[in-house]
């Protein structure tokens, strides 16, 4: 603290401003909201291919299976 008093007040102010900016830079977050962070995270993961659209045949197989069961039941009671 003694060394600051010996310095020029303008230089001391500039030194404190530089120290404050440096301290803020270490704790600052790039995103202003959680939604912005999540949007950026999903965009990055899509770019990496984590959310690739894989073609699933389960809905078609279930539909055909149910249709066969209904047709079999109809033939059984007819």
Residue pairs with C-beta under 8 A, 6 or more apart in sequence:
4 12
4 15
5 12
7 15
29 37
31 37
31 40
42 51
45 51
